[in-house]
Every structure is written in structure tokens, then in C-alpha cells.
């Protein structure tokens, strides 16, 4: 974008020309010999605005910049400057025929600020809205706006989790330096460079992994669709009703009490280790980690043996890792899968079965017990148990984990 006048910089940064002059006087941005500013000033201004919005006074920002403790001239390396456009939400609503409230809801679902209808939008926000509307707004349900909003919710929640993960990984890596080594501007500059490198690597990891995982998903879906088509054409024998998925809830026992006894930081560290173990075991077994729930996790498998073996490995891995003992429950039944989550009575039942298990105990429903191979799994009846919110008593069985080899 080159060099910009103060008015151009203000327009592309979403601030007033007066603010540009204030920040220039404070040393946050620096003009060239001809009085124009580098386009990277867009990012520097937004960075400074974040400090001002949090209550940091401008004189303090200026003094930090003078001492070399804040690097406004290099912050553009962390995230590139994105200009504002002349397009508003009202313009997009008029051009696309979409309801203004739906456009605002999409931005909110993405986790982005929602500007007033007549305020100029950032170029990347305009492009995001265009992509979501063009890609997901063509379905018949688009009249209600549900598909594009659902897409925005999915992308927003998933990518916010990813950004929080990357941010947490970086600060775990530099935390000792931030606490004890960062003493001057040189250290700050070095850490800023490391952060820029980490962000660049993270973007490449996401791009590469997204392509690989999408390739796998397309292959799986194509096989299922093709098999159904060939069966309908009489080329393949009908496969019959597919087996229901199997669900497992697994939790750390006594987590709430542990938080009270050992503090939130220790509990958070244990939860992070638990999450790591679950993710590794489930992925290796070809299952799906539907969601983490702090001290627990919901797992979905298409193969019962794999789910049960994974639960047993998790019990043992948790003990080896010094985690609190786990308890778990398993059930099989129909589920509703939507937006990377699962719903329905089967999910609720698996959760309640896990909740009724004691520390170190694995309980399963009658449906699961009947499907388990007795040559491998030693199962003993518990009897009918009243489970909260389920209605009729549920017949449960206890799996002998120690007997599994």
C-alpha cells in the first residue's frame, strides 16, 4: 500500500485525522520527509487504539514508545495492515438483498466487532461476508439466514479455539522470559520477532493440515455416497442399516475438589494434560473427540471395540501420568450430528452413565454389554439404576478394566 497522507491513513485505519496527528506527536507513528506515513501505520494505530481502549493514557503509551518498550514501527510484522473500504453493512444489505440483522449476526458469530450500519468496513470483513454469503447462502433455507449464520458460528468457534491454542502455546514457551528476562527494548524486540515467526508458522500449519484433513473427509464421504449409489443401481448388495455410533463420556474424578485443594493453576495443568492424552488416544484409534468439557470429554466411534479399548488405555495412561482416576460410561444408539457436535437421547444417556460411575469405574448400558465379546471383556451386571433426566431406570453393567489385555 506504500505511503499515505494523514487523511488517507485515517480513512484506512478507521480513525479521525486528528487522532493520526495525536499519535504522530506521541511517536506512535512516524512520517517520512514528505510528511506521508508508511501503510504499516494502519496496524500501529490499531495497536495503539487497543491500549487506549483498555484505559492506558496516551502519555504513558508515548513514554513506553520513547523508551523502546513498545515497538509500533514493527508491530505490522505480527499482523499485516488491512485498510478500511468505502463499503458499509447497509451497502452489502442493499447489494445482496440480505437482511441487515443477518449480516450483523454473521459478524457476531465469527467473533468480530459489529460496526454500526453506516460505518465503513475493513476490507477483510467485507470479503468474509461475501464468501460466507456466496458459499453458504444459496441453500433454500437461506431465506431465514440459517445456513450462513450456522457456517459463521462453526468457523468462528473453531478458529477462536485454534487462536487461543496458538496463543497459549506461544506464551507457555516464552513465559519464563517474560517473568524474569525481559528487561529492556532489545528483549521485547526479540520476543516480537519470535511471535511473528510463530504466527507465520501457525498459518502454514493450518493451511497444510486443513488440506490434508479435507482430503481424508472427502475420500470417506465419496466412498459412502458411491456405495449407496451402487447399491441403488443393483451393482452392490445393500449394506442394510448401518450400525449405530458408540458414545463414551470420560471424566477425571474429584476435579472440583482438587481445584479447591490445590488451586486453579494446578487443576488447569491437569486438565490440559488430560486433554492431550484424550486427543492422542482417540486420534490413534480412529475415533472422534467431539468436545472437551474441562475435566471430561465426549468421544464418538463407529466401532465398539475401538471405543472400549481406547477408554481402557485412557484409564491406564491417566494413572501413569499422575492424573486423578478416571470414570467413564458408554452407550450406543442413534444421534443427531450437526455443526461438529452430536445431540440426542443417546448422548444424554452416555453422559448420565458416566456420571453414575465411581472413580476408576467403567459402566456401560445394556445395549453395549450385549455387543461386547465375552472372550475379551468381563462384564458384571450392576442392576437397574435411576439416572437423572432419563425417566425409566436403566440397566447398567460394570466392565472389569484390570481383566482386559
N, C-alpha and C positions, 0 to 999 in steps of 0.2 A: 504493500500500500504506500510505501515511500514516505514522503514528508507532507505534513498537513499544517494549514494555518490554525490559529487558535479557535476560530469559529468552526472549521471543519472537524477539528479534534473534539470539540464539544459535542457537535452533532453526532459523530460516530461513537462517542463514549456515553451518550445519554445524559450529559450534564449541561449546565449553562456555561457560556463563555466566561462569566465571572468566576465560576469555580475553577476553570482552567487557569485563569490568571492567579488565583489564590494558591493553587497547588504549584504553579511555576515559581511564585515568590517564595514558597516554603521549601523549594528544592526537590519536590517530589518528581517533577518532570523538568527537563532542560531543553531550551530552544537552541536551534543552531544559529550560525552567524546571521542568517537572513530572517530570523525571527520565527521560522516554522519549527514544528515539533516532529520527531520521528513517530511513525504509526504505532510503535510499541508503547507509546504513551497511553493508548487506549487501555491496555492491561494495567499499566501503572496507576492510572486514575481509578479504575475499578478496585484495585487492591487497596488504595488509599481510602476510597469510599467505604470499604468494608470496615476499616479501622474507625472511621468517623461514625459509621452507623452503630458500632459497638460502644461508642461513648469516649473513645480516645480523642483528646483535643488536638487540633491541628498543630499547635506549637510543639507538643510532645512528638508528633509524627515528624515534624521538621527537624527537631533536635536529634531524633534517632537516625534520620537520614544523614544529617551533617556528621554524626559520629561513625557512620558506616555500619550501623546496626540493622538498618533496613535497606534493601537493595531494590529500589524501584526501577532502576535502569536495566536490571537483568531479570526482573520477575516475568517478563514476557517469555522467557525460556520455559517456564512452568506450564503456562497455557497461552497459546498464541492469541493475539488481539483479534477480536471479531467485531466488525462495525455494526452500528445500527443502520437500519434501512429507512425508507420513507413509507414503509407499509405498516398498517395498524391492524388490529384484530377486526375492526369494522370493515376495512378493505377486504380482508380474506373472507369474512362472512358474506359480503356483497358479491364477491367474485365467484365463490363456490356455492352460494345458496345455502350455506350451513348456518345453524342457529349459533348466535354469539355465545350463549351459555355453554354450548357443547365445546366450542373452541377453548373457552376458559377452563372447562373441566379437563380437557385433554392436557393442557399445560400443567394444571394442578396434579393430575395423575402421573405425569412424567417427573414430578418433583421440582418443577421450575416455578419461579415467581410468575404471577399472573398480572400483567400490567393493565391499567385502565384501557377501555376500548379504543380510545383515540390517541394513545401513546405509541410512538414508533417502536417497532420490534427489532431485536437483534437478528442478524442475517441467519444465524444457525437456528434460532427459534422458528423463523419463517419456514426454513427448509424442513425442519422436523414436522411441523404441522402439515406441510404439503405431502411429505412422504407417508405419514400416517393416514391422511385422508385419501390419498390416491390408492394406497395399498389395501387398506382395511375398510374403507368407506364405500366400497362398491357392492357389498352384500345387500340382499333385500332388506335385512334388518337395519340398514343404515339410516332409514327414516327416523328411527329413535336414537341414533347415535351410539348404540351399544357396542358394535364391533370396534370402531376406532377408540372409544374410551377404554374398552377391555384391553385392547392392544397397548394403549398408553400405560394402563395400570401394570400390565405384565412387564413391559420394558422398564418402566420406572422403578418398580420394586426390585426387580432382578439386578439392574445396573447400580442402584443405590447400594445394595448389599455388596456388589463387587467393588465399588469405590470404597466403601467402608473397610472391606477386607484389605485392599491395597494400601489404604491409608494407615490401617493398624499395623500391617506388616512393616511398612517403612518406619513408623515411629517406634516399633519394637526394636528394629535394627539400630536406630540412632539414639534410643533413649538414654543409654549411659553417657553418650557425648553431650546430649542436651542438658543432662543433670550436672555433669562435672567438668566438661572440657571446653564448652563454648564460652569463650571469654571475650572475644573481640570480633570485629567485622570479618577478618580473614576466615575464622571458623564458620561464621554464618554463610559466607560466600561458598565455602567448600560444601557445606550441607545443602545449600540451594542447588549446587551443581549435581550432587548425588540425587536429590529429589527429582530434578529434571530428567536425569538418566533413568531413574526408576519408572517415571511416568511414561517415557518413551518405550521402555521395555514392556511395561504393562499393556500398552496399546497393541504392540505386536503380538503378545501372548494371547490377548483376547481375539484378535483378528484370526490368527492361525488356529486356535482351538475352536472358535466358532465354526470355521470352515470344516474342520475335521469331524466335529460332533454332528453338524448338519448333514455331512456326507453319510455318517452312520445312520442317522434318523431317516433320511430319505431312502436308504437301502432297505431298512426294516419295513418302512411303510409300503414301499414298492412291492416287496415280497408278499405282504399281507393282501394288498389290493389285487395283485396279479393272481394269487392263489384263489381268491374269491371269484375273480372273473373266469378263470379256467374251470372252476367248479360249476359255475352257472352255465358254461358252454358245454358241459358234459365231458370235458377233457380230463379233469381230475375227479376222483371220488370226493363227495362232500365231506368236509372235516368234522361236521357236526358242531354242536355248541362248544365254544372254547371254554376251557376251564376258567373258573373264577380266579381273580388275583388273590394272593395271600398277603395279609397285612400284619405287621409287627410293630408294637409300641415297646420301646425300651427306655428305661429311666434310671438315673442314679438314685439310690435310696438315701433318705435323710439329707437331701441337698439344702433344704430350707434351714434345718437346724445347724448344718455345717456352716452356712453363711453367717448365722448368728454367733457361732462359737469361734470361727476362725477369720471372719471378716469377708467383706465383699471381694477384695482383691484376690484372696486365696480361692474363693469359690469361683470367681471368673476364670482363673487359671485352670482349675479342674474342668470347668465346662468347656473351655477351649480344647483341652486335651481329649475330653470325651468326644467332642465334635470331630476332631481329627481322626480318632480311632474308628468312629462310625463311618465316616466318609470313605476311608481307605478300605475297610472290610466290605462295605456294601458295593463299592465300585468293583472290587476284585471279584465279587461273587456274581456280578451281572445284574444286581438289583437296582433299585432306585431309592435314594434318600429323598423323600417327599418334602420334609421340612424338619428343622431343628427347633426345639422348644425350650432352649436354655439348658435344663437338666435332662431333657429327653429327646427322642427322635421317633418319627414315623417312617417306617420302611414299607416298600411295596415290591413284591416279587411276583413273577409268573410261575415260579417253581417252588413248591412247598419245601422240598428237601434243602434247597439252597437257602431259603429263609431260615429254617431251623438251624442249619449248620452255621450260618452267619451269626445268629443270636448266641449260640454256644461259644463261638470264637470271641464274640464281644465280651461275654461274661469272663472268659479267661484272660483276655487282653486287658480288661479293666483292672483285674486283680494284679496282673503283672506290672501295670503302670501306676499302681498305688492309688487308684480311684476308689471311691466308695463302692460297695457291692451294687450290682445292677438288679433290677427286676423287670420282667417282660411279660407280654401277653400276645397271643397270635390268634387270628381268626381268618376264615376265607369266606368270601361272599361277593355279591355284586357291588360295584362302586360307581360313582359318577366322577369322571376325570375332567377337570376344566381348569384352564389357566395354571397349569403346572401344580395343581392341588387336587386332592381327592375328597369326596364327600359321601355321605350316606350312612345308613344304619350300621353297615359293616365296619365302617371306620370308628363310629362311636363305640361299638361293641368291643373292638380290639383295644381301644383306649381304656374302657372300663375294666376289661380283663387284666390289663397290665396294672391298673390302679389297685386291684384287689390282691396282687401278688406281693408276698413278703420279700425282704431283702434276700438276694441270691436265688429267687424262685422264678421259674418259667412256667406259666399257666397257658393252656390252650383250650379253645372251645371244643365242643363235641364233634363239630364238623371237621376240625383239624385232626383230632385224635383218631377218627375213623380212617383218615387218609395216610397216617404215618405207618411206615414199615415196622412191624413189631420186632423184626430181626435186628433192627438198629436202635430203635427208640423204646425205652422203658417208660411206660405211661401208667400212672395210677389215678383212679377217679377221686375227685375232691367232693363231688356231690353237686347239688343244685345250690346256686349262690344268687342272692339278691344283688343286682348291680344298679347303681343309681341311674335313673333316667332310661332304663331299658324296658321296664314293665315286668313281664313274666320272669321267674327265676331261670338262670342259665346254667346248664350242666358244664362243669369245668373239669379239667384233668391236669395233673402235675407231671412235668417231664423231668426225669432224673438226669440232670446235666452231667454228673460225675460218671454215669454209665456210658456216656457217648464217647466213642473212639474215632 
